[in-house]
């Protein structure tokens, strides 16, 4: 699956380099975009791998942060609860500045949530909506990836 993403990223970058003068994007911005996409792709696949490894370990040892109950005699509450907790599990978030603007969020590295990478064919504005036609891309929604050859959508801004 990683190869598909790499091919799509390379295709988008090569098309951007071909029409570089028309869209007024510099080579450095194009290469920065490619590097950022690759970093996020590596981050995403690494987190999937870590999550799978954690699930496997948890199924062997019990739930994360708790002991697996022994197979000894059954008591009313059978087993001892652990006092271990995940770091940051009970942090105090009351002291953080809630009124911070979106400018702090922009440019932060981390989970992007849902993501779409594709080529656009056409974008029109009609009756207050943007009508878009896309081709050759993928959409990542949660932990599920969808690859598509062509797609259409309407956006309201």
MIZANU-606402 format. One record per atom (N, C-alpha, C): residue number from 1; x, y, z; residue in one letter. Coordinates in steps of 0.001 Angstrom, whole numbers, always signed. Layout:
BEGIN
+-----+---------+---------+---------+---------+
: num :      xx :      yy :      zz : residuo :
+-----+---------+---------+---------+---------+
: NUM :       X :       Y :       Z :       a :
...
+-----+---------+---------+---------+---------+
//
This chain:
BEGIN
+-----+---------+---------+---------+---------+
: num :      xx :      yy :      zz : residuo :
+-----+---------+---------+---------+---------+
:   1 :    +826 :   -1193 :      +0 :       x :
:   1 :      +0 :      +0 :      +0 :       x :
:   1 :    +870 :   +1256 :      +0 :       x :
:   2 :   +2035 :   +1179 :    +626 :       x :
:   2 :   +2937 :   +2321 :    +683 :       x :
:   2 :   +3413 :   +2708 :    -711 :       x :
:   3 :   +3608 :   +1729 :   -1579 :       x :
:   3 :   +4065 :   +1979 :   -2948 :       x :
:   3 :   +3030 :   +2811 :   -3709 :       x :
:   4 :   +1751 :   +2544 :   -3500 :       x :
:   4 :    +690 :   +3312 :   -4170 :       x :
:   4 :    +774 :   +4776 :   -3764 :       x :
:   5 :    +939 :   +5025 :   -2467 :       x :
:   5 :   +1035 :   +6399 :   -1982 :       x :
:   5 :   +2250 :   +7106 :   -2578 :       x :
:   6 :   +3378 :   +6415 :   -2600 :       x :
:   6 :   +4596 :   +7005 :   -3167 :       x :
:   6 :   +4398 :   +7347 :   -4637 :       x :
:   7 :   +3745 :   +6450 :   -5387 :       x :
:   7 :   +3496 :   +6711 :   -6811 :       x :
:   7 :   +2604 :   +7933 :   -7003 :       x :
:   8 :   +1581 :   +8058 :   -6171 :       x :
:   8 :    +667 :   +9200 :   -6280 :       x :
:   8 :   +1401 :  +10496 :   -5937 :       x :
:   9 :   +2181 :  +10471 :   -4873 :       x :
:   9 :   +2939 :  +11667 :   -4485 :       x :
:   9 :   +3908 :  +12059 :   -5591 :       x :
:  10 :   +4613 :  +11088 :   -6154 :       x :
:  10 :   +5554 :  +11380 :   -7240 :       x :
:  10 :   +4841 :  +11930 :   -8467 :       x :
:  11 :   +3653 :  +11409 :   -8780 :       x :
:  11 :   +2881 :  +11899 :   -9926 :       x :
:  11 :   +2446 :  +13350 :   -9709 :       x :
:  12 :   +1947 :  +13655 :   -8519 :       x :
:  12 :   +1520 :  +15023 :   -8216 :       x :
:  12 :   +2708 :  +15976 :   -8305 :       x :
:  13 :   +3841 :  +15590 :   -7743 :       x :
:  13 :   +5031 :  +16444 :   -7764 :       x :
:  13 :   +5519 :  +16657 :   -9192 :       x :
:  14 :   +5536 :  +15603 :  -10008 :       x :
:  14 :   +6005 :  +15765 :  -11393 :       x :
:  14 :   +5065 :  +16665 :  -12189 :       x :
:  15 :   +3754 :  +16553 :  -11937 :       x :
:  15 :   +2804 :  +17441 :  -12629 :       x :
:  15 :   +2976 :  +18886 :  -12172 :       x :
:  16 :   +3224 :  +19083 :  -10889 :       x :
:  16 :   +3454 :  +20439 :  -10389 :       x :
:  16 :   +4722 :  +21033 :  -10987 :       x :
:  17 :   +5748 :  +20219 :  -11141 :       x :
:  17 :   +6989 :  +20711 :  -11737 :       x :
:  17 :   +6790 :  +21079 :  -13203 :       x :
:  18 :   +5897 :  +20353 :  -13907 :       x :
:  18 :   +5631 :  +20647 :  -15316 :       x :
:  18 :   +4916 :  +21979 :  -15489 :       x :
:  19 :   +3986 :  +22287 :  -14582 :       x :
:  19 :   +3202 :  +23524 :  -14696 :       x :
:  19 :   +3649 :  +24546 :  -13655 :       x :
:  20 :   +4894 :  +24498 :  -13299 :       x :
:  20 :   +5450 :  +25354 :  -12249 :       x :
:  20 :   +5232 :  +26839 :  -12537 :       x :
:  21 :   +5436 :  +27255 :  -13771 :       x :
:  21 :   +5293 :  +28666 :  -14125 :       x :
:  21 :   +3837 :  +29115 :  -14091 :       x :
:  22 :   +2920 :  +28249 :  -14501 :       x :
:  22 :   +1501 :  +28606 :  -14548 :       x :
:  22 :    +902 :  +28786 :  -13160 :       x :
:  23 :   +1298 :  +27953 :  -12215 :       x :
:  23 :    +723 :  +28020 :  -10874 :       x :
:  23 :   +1566 :  +28848 :   -9918 :       x :
:  24 :   +2664 :  +29369 :  -10385 :       x :
:  24 :   +3577 :  +30233 :   -9623 :       x :
:  24 :   +3989 :  +29633 :   -8275 :       x :
:  25 :   +4414 :  +28381 :   -8331 :       x :
:  25 :   +4959 :  +27712 :   -7150 :       x :
:  25 :   +6426 :  +27438 :   -7430 :       x :
:  26 :   +7284 :  +27805 :   -6514 :       x :
:  26 :   +8716 :  +27602 :   -6688 :       x :
:  26 :   +9131 :  +26158 :   -6468 :       x :
:  27 :  +10295 :  +25815 :   -6985 :       x :
:  27 :  +10817 :  +24455 :   -6829 :       x :
:  27 :  +11011 :  +24098 :   -5358 :       x :
:  28 :  +11445 :  +25061 :   -4569 :       x :
:  28 :  +11667 :  +24774 :   -3148 :       x :
:  28 :  +10349 :  +24438 :   -2450 :       x :
:  29 :   +9270 :  +25140 :   -2808 :       x :
:  29 :   +7965 :  +24850 :   -2208 :       x :
:  29 :   +7469 :  +23469 :   -2629 :       x :
:  30 :   +7719 :  +23103 :   -3878 :       x :
:  30 :   +7296 :  +21786 :   -4368 :       x :
:  30 :   +8057 :  +20685 :   -3632 :       x :
:  31 :   +9360 :  +20850 :   -3477 :       x :
:  31 :  +10163 :  +19837 :   -2783 :       x :
:  31 :   +9816 :  +19781 :   -1298 :       x :
:  32 :   +9507 :  +20927 :    -711 :       x :
:  32 :   +9090 :  +20951 :    +689 :       x :
:  32 :   +7766 :  +20210 :    +864 :       x :
:  33 :   +6847 :  +20403 :     -80 :       x :
:  33 :   +5563 :  +19705 :     -48 :       x :
:  33 :   +5780 :  +18199 :    -151 :       x :
:  34 :   +6636 :  +17771 :   -1080 :       x :
:  34 :   +6919 :  +16348 :   -1246 :       x :
:  34 :   +7516 :  +15763 :     +34 :       x :
:  35 :   +8465 :  +16465 :    +626 :       x :
:  35 :   +9097 :  +15964 :   +1849 :       x :
:  35 :   +8104 :  +15876 :   +2999 :       x :
:  36 :   +7227 :  +16873 :   +3109 :       x :
:  36 :   +6232 :  +16851 :   +4180 :       x :
:  36 :   +5251 :  +15705 :   +3991 :       x :
:  37 :   +4808 :  +15468 :   +2750 :       x :
:  37 :   +3915 :  +14334 :   +2483 :       x :
:  37 :   +4590 :  +13017 :   +2840 :       x :
:  38 :   +5843 :  +12883 :   +2475 :       x :
:  38 :   +6558 :  +11640 :   +2778 :       x :
:  38 :   +6720 :  +11458 :   +4286 :       x :
:  39 :   +7034 :  +12539 :   +5006 :       x :
:  39 :   +7157 :  +12443 :   +6466 :       x :
:  39 :   +5840 :  +12018 :   +7094 :       x :
:  40 :   +4749 :  +12615 :   +6642 :       x :
:  40 :   +3440 :  +12258 :   +7194 :       x :
:  40 :   +3070 :  +10825 :   +6845 :       x :
:  41 :   +3420 :  +10395 :   +5648 :       x :
:  41 :   +3146 :   +9022 :   +5245 :       x :
:  41 :   +3935 :   +8047 :   +6111 :       x :
:  42 :   +5197 :   +8357 :   +6357 :       x :
:  42 :   +6018 :   +7506 :   +7219 :       x :
:  42 :   +5477 :   +7515 :   +8643 :       x :
:  43 :   +5084 :   +8693 :   +9142 :       x :
:  43 :   +4489 :   +8804 :  +10476 :       x :
:  43 :   +3233 :   +7957 :  +10578 :       x :
:  44 :   +2390 :   +8058 :   +9561 :       x :
:  44 :   +1118 :   +7340 :   +9563 :       x :
:  44 :   +1346 :   +5836 :   +9547 :       x :
:  45 :   +2222 :   +5366 :   +8659 :       x :
:  45 :   +2469 :   +3928 :   +8588 :       x :
:  45 :   +3180 :   +3445 :   +9841 :       x :
:  46 :   +4042 :   +4269 :  +10426 :       x :
:  46 :   +4720 :   +3895 :  +11664 :       x :
:  46 :   +3718 :   +3787 :  +12802 :       x :
:  47 :   +2754 :   +4720 :  +12879 :       x :
:  47 :   +1760 :   +4664 :  +13950 :       x :
:  47 :    +857 :   +3457 :  +13779 :       x :
:  48 :    +549 :   +3083 :  +12521 :       x :
:  48 :    -235 :   +1868 :  +12302 :       x :
:  48 :    +540 :    +659 :  +12799 :       x :
:  49 :   +1847 :    +610 :  +12496 :       x :
:  49 :   +2680 :    -510 :  +12912 :       x :
:  49 :   +2771 :    -568 :  +14430 :       x :
:  50 :   +2994 :    +592 :  +15085 :       x :
:  50 :   +3075 :    +635 :  +16542 :       x :
:  50 :   +1753 :    +233 :  +17172 :       x :
:  51 :    +646 :    +678 :  +16589 :       x :
:  51 :    -671 :    +325 :  +17112 :       x :
:  51 :    -928 :   -1161 :  +17016 :       x :
:  52 :    -542 :   -1776 :  +15912 :       x :
:  52 :    -717 :   -3218 :  +15735 :       x :
:  52 :    +155 :   -3981 :  +16726 :       x :
:  53 :   +1403 :   -3523 :  +16906 :       x :
:  53 :   +2307 :   -4171 :  +17848 :       x :
:  53 :   +1773 :   -4028 :  +19272 :       x :
:  54 :   +1208 :   -2847 :  +19610 :       x :
:  54 :    +655 :   -2607 :  +20942 :       x :
:  54 :    -563 :   -3498 :  +21178 :       x :
:  55 :   -1428 :   -3643 :  +20160 :       x :
:  55 :   -2600 :   -4507 :  +20311 :       x :
:  55 :   -2175 :   -5953 :  +20533 :       x :
:  56 :   -1158 :   -6409 :  +19809 :       x :
:  56 :    -672 :   -7767 :  +19968 :       x :
:  56 :    -115 :   -7967 :  +21375 :       x :
:  57 :    +665 :   -6994 :  +21857 :       x :
:  57 :   +1252 :   -7094 :  +23186 :       x :
:  57 :    +169 :   -7048 :  +24255 :       x :
:  58 :    -833 :   -6172 :  +24063 :       x :
:  58 :   -1905 :   -6057 :  +25040 :       x :
:  58 :   -2729 :   -7331 :  +25111 :       x :
:  59 :   -2939 :   -7989 :  +23975 :       x :
:  59 :   -3720 :   -9216 :  +23997 :       x :
:  59 :   -2957 :  -10325 :  +24718 :       x :
:  60 :   -1626 :  -10257 :  +24705 :       x :
:  60 :    -830 :  -11247 :  +25417 :       x :
:  60 :    -755 :  -10932 :  +26908 :       x :
:  61 :    -660 :   -9662 :  +27274 :       x :
:  61 :    -416 :   -9278 :  +28657 :       x :
:  61 :   -1641 :   -8709 :  +29354 :       x :
:  62 :   -2761 :   -8583 :  +28712 :       x :
:  62 :   -3913 :   -7927 :  +29294 :       x :
:  62 :   -4020 :   -6525 :  +28739 :       x :
:  63 :   -5023 :   -5783 :  +29147 :       x :
:  63 :   -5195 :   -4431 :  +28635 :       x :
:  63 :   -4063 :   -3534 :  +29088 :       x :
:  64 :   -3755 :   -2526 :  +28283 :       x :
:  64 :   -2647 :   -1613 :  +28553 :       x :
:  64 :   -2855 :    -909 :  +29887 :       x :
:  65 :   -1937 :   -1104 :  +30809 :       x :
:  65 :   -2020 :    -445 :  +32107 :       x :
:  65 :   -2656 :   -1306 :  +33186 :       x :
:  66 :   -3100 :   -2519 :  +32849 :       x :
:  66 :   -3743 :   -3398 :  +33816 :       x :
:  66 :   -3110 :   -4778 :  +33754 :       x :
:  67 :   -3190 :   -5490 :  +34857 :       x :
:  67 :   -2674 :   -6850 :  +34882 :       x :
:  67 :   -3724 :   -7801 :  +34329 :       x :
:  68 :   -3258 :   -8889 :  +33738 :       x :
:  68 :   -4168 :   -9947 :  +33316 :       x :
:  68 :   -4503 :  -10754 :  +34567 :       x :
:  69 :   -5766 :  -11126 :  +34726 :       x :
:  69 :   -6181 :  -11893 :  +35887 :       x :
:  69 :   -5564 :  -13276 :  +35834 :       x :
:  70 :   -5156 :  -13779 :  +36988 :       x :
:  70 :   -4559 :  -15111 :  +37038 :       x :
:  70 :   -5656 :  -16161 :  +36926 :       x :
:  71 :   -5255 :  -17354 :  +36574 :       x :
:  71 :   -6200 :  -18454 :  +36419 :       x :
:  71 :   -6415 :  -19191 :  +37737 :       x :
:  72 :   -6065 :  -18583 :  +38851 :       x :
:  72 :   -6196 :  -19196 :  +40171 :       x :
:  72 :   -7657 :  -19288 :  +40594 :       x :
:  73 :   -7902 :  -19518 :  +41881 :       x :
:  73 :   -9275 :  -19637 :  +42366 :       x :
:  73 :  -10036 :  -18331 :  +42183 :       x :
:  74 :  -11311 :  -18453 :  +41867 :       x :
:  74 :  -12143 :  -17275 :  +41611 :       x :
:  74 :  -12566 :  -16643 :  +42926 :       x :
:  75 :  -12279 :  -15357 :  +43079 :       x :
:  75 :  -12718 :  -14585 :  +44233 :       x :
:  75 :  -13803 :  -13632 :  +43767 :       x :
:  76 :  -14385 :  -12912 :  +44702 :       x :
:  76 :  -15458 :  -11981 :  +44357 :       x :
:  76 :  -14986 :  -10934 :  +43359 :       x :
:  77 :  -13777 :  -10423 :  +43559 :       x :
:  77 :  -13246 :   -9423 :  +42644 :       x :
:  77 :  -12007 :   -9937 :  +41927 :       x :
:  78 :  -11727 :  -11196 :  +41966 :       x :
:  78 :  -10642 :  -11928 :  +41333 :       x :
:  78 :   -9505 :  -11131 :  +40725 :       x :
:  79 :   -8541 :  -10727 :  +41476 :       x :
:  79 :   -7364 :  -10050 :  +40943 :       x :
:  79 :   -7131 :   -8722 :  +41621 :       x :
:  80 :   -5923 :   -8218 :  +41457 :       x :
:  80 :   -5577 :   -6942 :  +42071 :       x :
:  80 :   -5513 :   -5870 :  +40993 :       x :
:  81 :   -6158 :   -4738 :  +41232 :       x :
:  81 :   -6011 :   -3652 :  +40259 :       x :
:  81 :   -4622 :   -3037 :  +40388 :       x :
:  82 :   -4092 :   -2584 :  +39294 :       x :
:  82 :   -2779 :   -1947 :  +39334 :       x :
:  82 :   -2952 :    -449 :  +39513 :       x :
:  83 :   -1924 :    +161 :  +40040 :       x :
:  83 :   -1960 :   +1612 :  +40189 :       x :
:  83 :   -1187 :   +2292 :  +39075 :       x :
:  84 :    -624 :   +1496 :  +38166 :       x :
:  84 :    +130 :   +2079 :  +37050 :       x :
:  84 :    -830 :   +2785 :  +36105 :       x :
:  85 :    -383 :   +3866 :  +35562 :       x :
:  85 :   -1211 :   +4609 :  +34619 :       x :
:  85 :    -349 :   +5088 :  +33469 :       x :
:  86 :   -1000 :   +5410 :  +32388 :       x :
:  86 :    -282 :   +5944 :  +31240 :       x :
:  86 :    +221 :   +7335 :  +31575 :       x :
:  87 :   +1422 :   +7698 :  +31107 :       x :
:  87 :   +1891 :   +9063 :  +31344 :       x :
:  87 :    +978 :  +10058 :  +30642 :       x :
:  88 :    +607 :  +11089 :  +31354 :       x :
:  88 :    -256 :  +12106 :  +30780 :       x :
:  88 :   -1729 :  +11770 :  +30857 :       x :
:  89 :   -2058 :  +10674 :  +31526 :       x :
:  89 :   -3449 :  +10240 :  +31561 :       x :
:  89 :   -4319 :  +11196 :  +32373 :       x :
:  90 :   -3781 :  +11745 :  +33451 :       x :
:  90 :   -4552 :  +12628 :  +34306 :       x :
:  90 :   -3931 :  +14014 :  +34378 :       x :
:  91 :   -3478 :  +14522 :  +33252 :       x :
:  91 :   -2874 :  +15853 :  +33245 :       x :
:  91 :   -3941 :  +16913 :  +33474 :       x :
:  92 :   -3516 :  +18033 :  +34042 :       x :
:  92 :   -4423 :  +19145 :  +34280 :       x :
:  92 :   -4418 :  +20050 :  +33055 :       x :
:  93 :   -5534 :  +20090 :  +32352 :       x :
:  93 :   -5636 :  +20925 :  +31169 :       x :
:  93 :   -6285 :  +22272 :  +31470 :       x :
:  94 :   -6624 :  +22537 :  +32720 :       x :
:  94 :   -7268 :  +23781 :  +33082 :       x :
:  94 :   -6358 :  +24986 :  +32961 :       x :
:  95 :   -5060 :  +24791 :  +33070 :       x :
:  95 :   -4142 :  +25922 :  +33032 :       x :
:  95 :   -3792 :  +26343 :  +31615 :       x :
:  96 :   -4162 :  +25548 :  +30616 :       x :
:  96 :   -3810 :  +25918 :  +29239 :       x :
:  96 :   -4717 :  +27040 :  +28756 :       x :
:  97 :   -4213 :  +27804 :  +27832 :       x :
:  97 :   -4954 :  +28937 :  +27290 :       x :
:  97 :   -5974 :  +28433 :  +26282 :       x :
:  98 :   -7240 :  +28483 :  +26649 :       x :
:  98 :   -8301 :  +27966 :  +25795 :       x :
:  98 :   -8590 :  +28919 :  +24645 :       x :
:  99 :   -8291 :  +30177 :  +24802 :       x :
:  99 :   -8627 :  +31160 :  +23779 :       x :
:  99 :   -7539 :  +31311 :  +22724 :       x :
: 100 :   -6633 :  +30355 :  +22636 :       x :
: 100 :   -5564 :  +30470 :  +21642 :       x :
: 100 :   -6150 :  +30339 :  +20247 :       x :
: 101 :   -5545 :  +31036 :  +19305 :       x :
: 101 :   -6066 :  +31068 :  +17949 :       x :
: 101 :   -5632 :  +29881 :  +17119 :       x :
: 102 :   -6149 :  +29826 :  +15899 :       x :
: 102 :   -5800 :  +28754 :  +14980 :       x :
: 102 :   -4375 :  +28883 :  +14482 :       x :
: 103 :   -3773 :  +30042 :  +14644 :       x :
: 103 :   -2416 :  +30238 :  +14145 :       x :
: 103 :   -1421 :  +29319 :  +14844 :       x :
: 104 :   -1725 :  +28887 :  +16068 :       x :
: 104 :    -835 :  +27965 :  +16766 :       x :
: 104 :    -963 :  +26559 :  +16216 :       x :
: 105 :   -2121 :  +26223 :  +15679 :       x :
: 105 :   -2363 :  +24880 :  +15167 :       x :
: 105 :   -1705 :  +24701 :  +13809 :       x :
: 106 :   -1712 :  +25728 :  +12989 :       x :
: 106 :   -1173 :  +25637 :  +11639 :       x :
: 106 :    +321 :  +25388 :  +11709 :       x :
: 107 :    +776 :  +24387 :  +10967 :       x :
: 107 :   +2192 :  +24090 :  +10900 :       x :
: 107 :   +2684 :  +23125 :  +11961 :       x :
: 108 :   +1807 :  +22649 :  +12846 :       x :
: 108 :   +2260 :  +21694 :  +13840 :       x :
: 108 :   +2344 :  +20317 :  +13214 :       x :
: 109 :   +3333 :  +19577 :  +13625 :       x :
: 109 :   +3486 :  +18205 :  +13151 :       x :
: 109 :   +2650 :  +17316 :  +14053 :       x :
: 110 :   +1959 :  +16372 :  +13461 :       x :
: 110 :   +1166 :  +15454 :  +14252 :       x :
: 110 :    +143 :  +14766 :  +13386 :       x :
: 111 :    -805 :  +14187 :  +14014 :       x :
: 111 :   -1833 :  +13449 :  +13300 :       x :
: 111 :   -2695 :  +14407 :  +12493 :       x :
: 112 :   -2889 :  +14087 :  +11241 :       x :
: 112 :   -3671 :  +14960 :  +10385 :       x :
: 112 :   -5125 :  +14544 :  +10324 :       x :
: 113 :   -5457 :  +13391 :  +10858 :       x :
: 113 :   -6833 :  +12930 :  +10769 :       x :
: 113 :   -7149 :  +12500 :   +9359 :       x :
: 114 :   -8196 :  +13044 :   +8789 :       x :
: 114 :   -8593 :  +12692 :   +7437 :       x :
: 114 :   -7744 :  +13457 :   +6434 :       x :
: 115 :   -7400 :  +12779 :   +5337 :       x :
: 115 :   -6487 :  +13373 :   +4370 :       x :
: 115 :   -6865 :  +12911 :   +2966 :       x :
: 116 :   -6697 :  +13808 :   +1984 :       x :
: 116 :   -6956 :  +13460 :    +588 :       x :
: 116 :   -5819 :  +13997 :    -263 :       x :
: 117 :   -5236 :  +13134 :   -1081 :       x :
: 117 :   -4174 :  +13524 :   -2001 :       x :
: 117 :   -4592 :  +13053 :   -3384 :       x :
: 118 :   -4678 :  +13995 :   -4337 :       x :
: 118 :   -5113 :  +13636 :   -5682 :       x :
: 118 :   -4765 :  +14753 :   -6655 :       x :
: 119 :   -5073 :  +14523 :   -7916 :       x :
: 119 :   -4940 :  +15540 :   -8953 :       x :
: 119 :   -6324 :  +16111 :   -9218 :       x :
: 120 :   -6415 :  +17411 :   -9490 :       x :
: 120 :   -7717 :  +17959 :   -9819 :       x :
: 120 :   -7819 :  +18129 :  -11326 :       x :
: 121 :   -9032 :  +17931 :  -11840 :       x :
: 121 :   -9290 :  +18094 :  -13265 :       x :
: 121 :   -9957 :  +19435 :  -13509 :       x :
: 122 :  -10982 :  +19731 :  -12684 :       x :
: 122 :  -11751 :  +20949 :  -12907 :       x :
: 122 :  -12356 :  +21406 :  -11585 :       x :
: 123 :  -12412 :  +22735 :  -11406 :       x :
: 123 :  -13056 :  +23333 :  -10242 :       x :
: 123 :  -13915 :  +24486 :  -10734 :       x :
: 124 :  -15223 :  +24435 :  -10441 :       x :
: 124 :  -16165 :  +25485 :  -10843 :       x :
: 124 :  -16933 :  +25974 :   -9633 :       x :
: 125 :  -17351 :  +27235 :   -9684 :       x :
: 125 :  -18209 :  +27776 :   -8631 :       x :
: 125 :  -19593 :  +27961 :   -9221 :       x :
: 126 :  -20600 :  +27380 :   -8551 :       x :
: 126 :  -21967 :  +27474 :   -9030 :       x :
: 126 :  -22911 :  +27539 :   -7838 :       x :
: 127 :  -23698 :  +28599 :   -7761 :       x :
: 127 :  -24695 :  +28792 :   -6699 :       x :
: 127 :  -24086 :  +28686 :   -5303 :       x :
: 128 :  -22946 :  +29317 :   -5104 :       x :
: 128 :  -22323 :  +29347 :   -3786 :       x :
: 128 :  -21609 :  +28067 :   -3395 :       x :
: 129 :  -21506 :  +27100 :   -4307 :       x :
: 129 :  -20815 :  +25847 :   -4014 :       x :
: 129 :  -19692 :  +25644 :   -5021 :       x :
: 130 :  -18638 :  +25036 :   -4556 :       x :
: 130 :  -17531 :  +24675 :   -5432 :       x :
: 130 :  -17767 :  +23255 :   -5908 :       x :
: 131 :  -17819 :  +23066 :   -7223 :       x :
: 131 :  -17971 :  +21730 :   -7797 :       x :
: 131 :  -16615 :  +21300 :   -8332 :       x :
: 132 :  -16124 :  +20171 :   -7831 :       x :
: 132 :  -14764 :  +19728 :   -8138 :       x :
: 132 :  -14781 :  +18354 :   -8794 :       x :
: 133 :  -13864 :  +18156 :   -9715 :       x :
: 133 :  -13635 :  +16857 :  -10328 :       x :
: 133 :  -12177 :  +16494 :  -10078 :       x :
: 134 :  -11965 :  +15322 :   -9483 :       x :
: 134 :  -10628 :  +14864 :   -9121 :       x :
: 134 :  -10301 :  +13573 :   -9862 :       x :
: 135 :   -9006 :  +13246 :   -9925 :       x :
: 135 :   -8609 :  +11961 :  -10495 :       x :
: 135 :   -7358 :  +11445 :   -9797 :       x :
: 136 :   -7162 :  +10158 :   -9869 :       x :
: 136 :   -5973 :   +9457 :   -9401 :       x :
: 136 :   -5516 :   +9914 :   -8025 :       x :
: 137 :   -6177 :   +9419 :   -6999 :       x :
: 137 :   -5780 :   +9818 :   -5661 :       x :
: 137 :   -6176 :   +8808 :   -4612 :       x :
: 138 :   -5979 :   +9195 :   -3381 :       x :
: 138 :   -6411 :   +8373 :   -2262 :       x :
: 138 :   -6951 :   +9270 :   -1166 :       x :
: 139 :   -7869 :   +8706 :    -390 :       x :
: 139 :   -8456 :   +9389 :    +758 :       x :
: 139 :   -8186 :   +8517 :   +1971 :       x :
: 140 :   -7694 :   +9117 :   +3021 :       x :
: 140 :   -7456 :   +8411 :   +4268 :       x :
: 140 :   -8448 :   +8953 :   +5291 :       x :
: 141 :   -9392 :   +8122 :   +5679 :       x :
: 141 :  -10408 :   +8501 :   +6660 :       x :
: 141 :  -10231 :   +7585 :   +7863 :       x :
: 142 :   -9805 :   +8158 :   +8966 :       x :
: 142 :   -9500 :   +7343 :  +10144 :       x :
: 142 :   -8334 :   +6428 :   +9833 :       x :
: 143 :   -8527 :   +5129 :   +9989 :       x :
: 143 :   -7484 :   +4156 :   +9667 :       x :
: 143 :   -7775 :   +3420 :   +8373 :       x :
: 144 :   -8745 :   +3902 :   +7587 :       x :
: 144 :   -9128 :   +3239 :   +6343 :       x :
: 144 :   -8688 :   +4102 :   +5174 :       x :
: 145 :   -8065 :   +3478 :   +4185 :       x :
: 145 :   -7588 :   +4175 :   +2996 :       x :
: 145 :   -8416 :   +3754 :   +1791 :       x :
: 146 :   -8831 :   +4736 :    +999 :       x :
: 146 :   -9582 :   +4485 :    -217 :       x :
: 146 :   -8786 :   +5037 :   -1387 :       x :
: 147 :   -8532 :   +4206 :   -2391 :       x :
: 147 :   -7846 :   +4633 :   -3602 :       x :
: 147 :   -8912 :   +4820 :   -4671 :       x :
: 148 :   -8833 :   +5906 :   -5444 :       x :
: 148 :   -9835 :   +6135 :   -6482 :       x :
: 148 :   -9180 :   +6589 :   -7772 :       x :
: 149 :   -9894 :   +6346 :   -8873 :       x :
: 149 :   -9428 :   +6767 :  -10186 :       x :
: 149 :  -10045 :   +8102 :  -10568 :       x :
: 150 :  -11321 :   +8295 :  -10233 :       x :
: 150 :  -11973 :   +9585 :  -10476 :       x :
: 150 :  -13008 :   +9823 :   -9383 :       x :
: 151 :  -13227 :  +11100 :   -9069 :       x :
: 151 :  -14180 :  +11456 :   -8017 :       x :
: 151 :  -14736 :  +12841 :   -8297 :       x :
: 152 :  -15945 :  +13090 :   -7785 :       x :
: 152 :  -16573 :  +14401 :   -7897 :       x :
: 152 :  -17086 :  +14799 :   -6527 :       x :
: 153 :  -17127 :  +16097 :   -6283 :       x :
: 153 :  -17616 :  +16557 :   -5000 :       x :
: 153 :  -18067 :  +17996 :   -5049 :       x :
: 154 :  -18911 :  +18358 :   -4079 :       x :
: 154 :  -19371 :  +19736 :   -3924 :       x :
: 154 :  -18928 :  +20219 :   -2559 :       x :
: 155 :  -18360 :  +21406 :   -2520 :       x :
: 155 :  -17851 :  +21967 :   -1280 :       x :
: 155 :  -18507 :  +23306 :   -1005 :       x :
: 156 :  -18825 :  +23561 :    +250 :       x :
: 156 :  -19327 :  +24871 :    +665 :       x :
: 156 :  -18277 :  +25497 :   +1567 :       x :
: 157 :  -17934 :  +26762 :   +1316 :       x :
: 157 :  -16923 :  +27444 :   +2113 :       x :
: 157 :  -17534 :  +28601 :   +2825 :       x :
+-----+---------+---------+---------+---------+
//
